[in-house]
Amino acid sequence: VQLQASGGGLVQAGGSLRLSCAASGRSFSVYAMGWFRQAPGKEREFVATISWSGGRTDYADSVKGRFTISIDNAKNTVYLQANSLEPEDTAVYYCAAKSSSWYWRGPGDPREYEYWGQGTQVTVSS
């Protein structure tokens, strides 16, 4: 499975961005996809995840009510609509995919995901 993330950029605080992650290859084997982010000097952290069917979503507390994850199965693409952006949201955003329906550590643990995209930079200015 190959993942291609896009949509990052520079935005002022309070603004919005829509990130996209297109899956190709053996996308039919994907069970769930997620978004993670990593700021300079910090560990990679969970943002949101969605099952391939779209029936289950989970969000980090820090983005609940501001970010929305969705999926377009016809396009094999996952989206992250990020609203009310804050400078603390500045990071490289990575999309990830997992093929197994079994979770050893929970959907928010990056070790659950075996496929990763290249990342897209989001910068929020104050």
N, C-alpha and C positions, 0 to 999 in steps of 0.2 A: 504494500500500500504506500503510495506517495501522497504527500500532503503539501499543498501550496497555499501559504497564507498571504493575504494582501489587505490593503485598506488602512494601514497605519498613516500617521502624519502628525503635523503640528496643529494644535487647537488651543484656543483660550479656555480658561476655566469656565465651566458652565456649558461648554459646547458639547457636540456629539460627534461620534465616529461610528462607522459600521465596518467591522472586520469580517473578512470572508476566508474560508478555508475549503479549498476544493480537493476532494479525494479522488485518486485514480488508481488503476491497477486492480488489485483484488478487493475493491471497496465493498463487494457483496459479503465479505467476511467480517466486516466491521460491526461490533456490537454497540459501541458508544464512542463519542468524541468529546473532547474537552478543550478548554482554553486555560492556559497557565500564563503567568507573567513573571518576569525577573527584572528587578531594578538593579542598578549598579551597586555592587557590594552586598547584595542581599540574595537569599536563597530563592529558588523558583517557587512560586506560590500558586495555589489553585484559584481559579476565577469562576468557572462554570463548566458544567458537563451536561450532555444530553444523550439519551439513548438513540440508536439509529432509527427506531420507530417514532421517536419524538414523544413517547409516552412518559418519559421520566426526565426531569431536569433537577439539577442541584446548583446552588450558588454559594459562593463565599459570603460571609456576613458583610464584608466590606463593600460588596457591590449589589447586594439585594435591594431591589426597588429602583436601581439605576441602570443595570445591565440586563439585557434579555438575550438568551441563546435560543436559536431556532435552527431548523434543518429543512432543506429542500431535497428530498430524496431523488427527484427527477434529475437534478443537477449534481447530485452527490456533493452537496456543499452545505457547510455549517456556517452560520452567521453569529456574530456577537454585536448587538446594538448597544453601544455604550453612550448613555446620556448623563447629563449633569457631571461631566468630567471634572476631576479635581487634580491639582498638581501631584498628589500622592498616587495617582493612577499612571504616572509616567513610568514606562517600562518597555521592554521588548516582550511582545505577546506571541506566544507559541500555541499552535493547535496540535492536538495529539489524538491518537486513535487506539482503541484496544479491540482485540478480536474475541476475547473470552467474556462470557456473561458472568464469570465468577470473579468476585472481588476478594482479595486477600486482606487488603488494608483499607478499603473504602474508595469511593469514586474520586475523592479529592487528593489522593496520593499519586504523585507523578510516576512512581514505580509501577503502577498498574498499567501504564500505557506503553506499548512497544513501538509505536510509530509516531514520529515527530516531524513537524514542518520546520522551515528555516527561520521563522520568526519575523515579526513586523514591528517596527518602532512606533510607539505612541508617546508623544510629548505634549504635556499639558502645561501651558504657561499661566502664571498667576496674574 
